[in-house]
Amino acid sequence: MADVYCSPVAIRYQLPDEDLMLITVSSAEDLENMMDEYDKLAEASVDGSAKLRVFLFSLPSLPQP
């Protein structure tokens, strides 16, 4: 993602029923966990309108050596 946005970024998502906590996606396992959470939402949604709130944050650039 850093290549696309030309700077480091952080992906975070909000679980339903958790208003104040964002979960950071920093590994393949974290991404898999996020997708599992979405699958749970989709199964529980009777009308197919499941939504997982995902946020993209820019991070301060690291100095180049």
C-alpha positions in Angstrom: 0.0 0.0 0.0 2.9 2.4 0.7 3.8 2.1 -3.0 0.3 3.2 -4.1 0.1 6.1 -1.6 3.8 7.1 -1.7 3.9 6.9 2.1 3.4 4.3 4.8 -0.2 3.6 5.7 -2.1 1.8 8.5 -5.3 -0.2 8.0 -7.6 -0.4 10.9 -11.2 -1.7 11.3 -14.0 -1.3 13.8 -15.9 -4.3 15.1 -19.7 -3.9 15.3 -20.7 -3.1 18.9 -17.2 -1.6 19.6 -17.5 2.2 19.3 -14.1 3.2 20.6 -11.7 0.5 19.6 -10.0 0.1 16.2 -8.1 -3.1 15.4 -4.9 -2.7 13.4 -4.1 -4.9 10.4 -0.4 -5.4 10.3 0.0 -9.0 9.1 -1.5 -11.6 6.9 -3.1 -13.2 10.0 -4.6 -9.9 11.0 -6.1 -9.6 7.5 -7.5 -13.1 7.7 -9.1 -12.2 11.1 -10.6 -9.1 9.6 -12.1 -11.2 6.8 -13.5 -13.7 9.3 -15.2 -10.8 11.2 -16.7 -9.7 7.9 -17.9 -13.3 7.2 -19.6 -13.4 10.6 -21.4 -10.1 9.8 -22.5 -11.3 6.4 -24.0 -14.5 7.9 -25.9 -12.5 10.5 -27.2 -10.0 8.0 -30.6 -11.0 6.8 -30.7 -8.5 3.9 -27.1 -8.9 2.7 -26.1 -5.4 3.8 -23.2 -6.3 6.1 -20.7 -3.5 6.5 -17.4 -3.6 8.3 -16.0 -0.1 8.9 -12.4 0.0 7.6 -10.1 3.0 8.0 -6.9 4.0 6.2 -4.4 6.2 8.1 -1.3 7.8 6.7 1.7 7.3 8.9 4.7 9.7 9.3 7.3 9.0 6.7 10.5 7.4 7.9 13.7 9.3 7.1 15.6 7.9 4.1 19.2 6.8 4.9 
